Amino acid sequence: MPKALVVDDSLTERQLVGALLKKVPDWEVELAENGKHALELLEGSIPDVIVTDLHMPEINGLELVEAIKEDFPLIPVILMTAKGSEEIAVEALQKGAASYVPKSTLAEELPSVVSHVHASALEDRNFMRLTHHISRSETSFILPNDLELIFSLVKHLRHTVRCVELGDEMERMRVGIALEEALMNAYYHGTLEMPADLKREDRNMYEKLAAERNGEKPYAERTIRVDVNLSRDQATYVIEDDGPGFDWKTLIERAPDAIDDKAGRGLLLMKSFMDEITFSDKGNQITLVKRRPPSLTLTMPEP
C-alpha cells in the first residue's frame, strides 16, 4: 500500500490535505507538522510521496526539498503553493521538487498529481538497467492525435532517458514530467487549438470540446513529431505540432508570476526541470535539453 507524507504547520490544512489523499484508493497517509518533524518520521518509515507546504517554521518547504534530495533522492516531493510564494516555489522546483499544486486547486488536482508522480517513480527497474548500456540513440516519432499513444511515448522516453548520466533517479523522473507537459501542450494547445481560458473555467467542458475536435477537420488530421537524440552527456528533444503556433514570448514573460495559473504551469515545470528550452518563431516547436552535470563523473557500463 503506497503512503503519502503530508507536511504542513497548519493543523487544519494538513488534515484537509490528508483527507483528500485518503480518498485515493489504497493509499495510506501520514501527517507531519513541519519539515523537522517530517525528517524525524523518515528515520522510521519511508513514504512513497511527500506533499509539503512551503512556509513553515524550523525547516521550510525549500529546505525540506533540499534535504530529501540529498538523503532520500528516490522520494518525489510535491509542493503546495499559495499566492506570494512564487519565487521560493520556483527555486524548490529547481532544487529537486517533482511537481506542485496551487492551494486554490488542491481538491481538484492534488489526488491525480500524487497518483501520477507516484506512478512515474515506480517505472520498471529491469528496463532501467538495460537502458544504462545505451551509448547513443537517435529516434523520430510522428504521432496522430491519440492520447494513448502520447502517454505510451512519454513512458518510453522516461525509460530511455536513463542511458544519459543526468544524476539521480529523481532527475530522470523530472525530465519525464517535463516531456509530458510539452507533449500535452502540443496535443491540446497545438493540434487541437484548445483555449486555455476554458480549462480554467470548466474542465469538463474543456475535455468535451477536445474530444469533439479530435474527430473533426482540420484538427483530426494534424500530427505531432518528436525527435530524440540521446548520448551519455546530453538528452535533446524536439517536439513539433501541426498547429498554428502561439505567442510563447508573452507566456514566458509571465512566469514565474503565473505559477498559480494552469496555463503557465507546464512551461514553469519545463523551465525548472530542463537545462534549456527554446521555441521556434512560430511557436509550434519546442526544443528541450538536459545535460550531464559537469560535477558528475561519466561512467560507462562494463562490456
Order of alpha helices (4+ residues) and beta strands (2+ residues): beta-alpha-beta-alpha-beta-alpha-beta-alpha-beta-alpha-alpha-beta-alpha-alpha-alpha-alpha-beta-beta-alpha-alpha-beta-beta
